[in-house]
Amino acid sequence: MPLGFIIFFIVMGIVAIAVFAYTFMMMFGTKTRSKMLARQMKSLRGMTDISKEDMESMMENLSEVSIKSRKKILEENEDDLKDIADANARINKDAVRETSKAIKDGFTSSSTYCKYCGSAIDSDSIYCNKCGKKLN
Ligand SMILES: [Zn+2]
């Protein structure tokens, strides 16, 4: 069979299906169609209502379970968590202390740095005590 015939039959088939579908749709009047649509909407709404309720109870159960399991984990590892919290607090305290010390030093320090070797020296010294070069 030549290719032209095959294509022709496929196109004719599609047209026939389209015509059949159109006629089928036209068989129902506007009233029947709106009734069908209303019924579909109703059943759809019923389905969504059910699934909404199911979802809500499911979510409630899930959150309850997750809260319970989280509580259990926290209770089981209370000591470790306390240790971690203590360590964190210590680290923070140290960091705050060091930062405030650095700030205080920055404001009050009379030391400066040698422009030749970079070592810390007193700002009023004439010679660097590290490399011995004359300052200023
Ligand atoms: Zn120096």
Boltz pocket constraint, residues with backbone or C-beta under 6 A from the ligand:
constraints:
  - pocket:
      binder: B
      contacts: [[A, 114], [A, 115], [A, 116], [A, 117], [A, 118], [A, 119], [A, 128], [A, 129], [A, 130], [A, 131], [A, 132], [A, 133]]
      max_distance: 6.0
